[in-house]
Amino acid sequence: MSKEVKSIHEFDLELIVDYYSLVERQGPGSPEITKKALSFIDNLSSQSQIVDLGCGTGGQTIVLAQNTSGSIRGYYIFPKFINLFNKNVEKHNLQNRVQGIIG
């Protein structure tokens, strides 16, 4: 038996990205929970600017955009997720207010 120590840095990140790109949300929560969180925020307007750090493919961001009128920027470190994010934004016709950015 090998006593070689492996770390998370040795994982194939592309495999993980491929797997999680197949699901609508990459983290916890639901559309209902996102809407509930929004209900605690007053004075959102079309001038509001929202940032979704760690936006994944945009599951939560789409819900934010459908329930607010401001502009939204979603940031994620994996280009594949941002490409899917921007496709989801276009599918929901939100590209005039929502933008995915690699970062």
C-alpha positions in Angstrom: 0.0 0.0 0.0 1.4 3.4 -1.0 1.9 6.0 1.8 1.9 8.7 -0.8 -0.1 11.7 0.5 -2.4 13.3 -2.0 -3.8 16.8 -1.9 -6.8 18.4 -3.4 -4.4 20.2 -5.8 -3.9 16.8 -7.5 -7.6 16.5 -8.5 -8.6 16.9 -12.1 -10.4 20.2 -11.9 -11.7 19.8 -15.5 -13.5 16.6 -14.4 -15.2 18.5 -11.6 -16.1 21.4 -13.8 -17.6 19.0 -16.4 -19.6 17.3 -13.8 -21.0 20.4 -12.1 -21.7 22.1 -15.5 -24.5 19.6 -15.9 -26.6 20.7 -13.0 -28.6 24.0 -12.7 -27.1 25.1 -9.4 -23.6 24.4 -8.2 -24.3 25.3 -4.6 -26.9 25.1 -1.9 -30.3 26.8 -1.9 -33.2 27.0 -4.2 -35.2 29.6 -6.1 -37.6 29.9 -3.1 -34.7 30.6 -0.7 -33.2 33.2 -3.1 -36.5 35.0 -3.2 -36.8 34.8 0.5 -33.3 36.4 0.9 -34.4 39.1 -1.5 -37.4 39.9 0.6 -35.1 41.1 3.4 -33.5 43.8 1.1 -35.3 47.1 0.8 -35.0 49.8 -1.9 -33.8 47.7 -4.8 -34.4 49.7 -8.0 -33.3 49.7 -11.6 -30.3 51.7 -10.5 -29.2 48.9 -8.1 -26.1 46.9 -8.9 -25.8 43.3 -7.8 -22.7 41.2 -7.8 -23.0 37.4 -7.6 -19.5 36.1 -6.6 -19.2 32.4 -7.4 -22.1 32.5 -9.7 -21.5 29.1 -11.3 -23.7 28.6 -14.4 -26.2 31.2 -13.2 -29.0 29.3 -11.5 -29.3 31.7 -8.6 -28.4 34.8 -10.7 -31.3 34.1 -13.1 -33.7 34.1 -10.1 -32.2 37.4 -8.9 -32.6 38.9 -12.3 -36.2 37.7 -12.6 -37.0 39.3 -9.3 -35.1 42.6 -9.4 -34.7 45.3 -12.0 -31.1 46.3 -11.5 -28.0 45.2 -13.3 -26.2 42.0 -12.2 -22.6 40.8 -12.7 -21.8 37.2 -12.0 -18.2 36.3 -11.4 -16.6 32.8 -11.5 -13.1 31.4 -12.0 -13.9 28.7 -14.6 -14.5 29.9 -18.2 -16.8 26.9 -19.0 -19.2 28.0 -16.2 -19.2 31.6 -17.4 -19.9 30.5 -21.0 -22.9 28.4 -19.7 -23.9 31.4 -17.5 -24.0 33.7 -20.4 -26.0 31.2 -22.5 -28.5 30.9 -19.7 -28.7 34.7 -19.5 -29.5 34.8 -23.2 -32.0 32.0 -23.0 -33.9 34.0 -20.4 -33.5 37.2 -22.5 -31.7 39.0 -19.6 -28.5 40.0 -21.4 -29.3 43.7 -21.2 -28.9 43.6 -17.4 -26.9 40.5 -16.6 -23.3 39.7 -17.5 -21.0 36.8 -16.6 -17.4 37.6 -16.1 -14.4 35.3 -15.6 -12.5 36.4 -12.5 
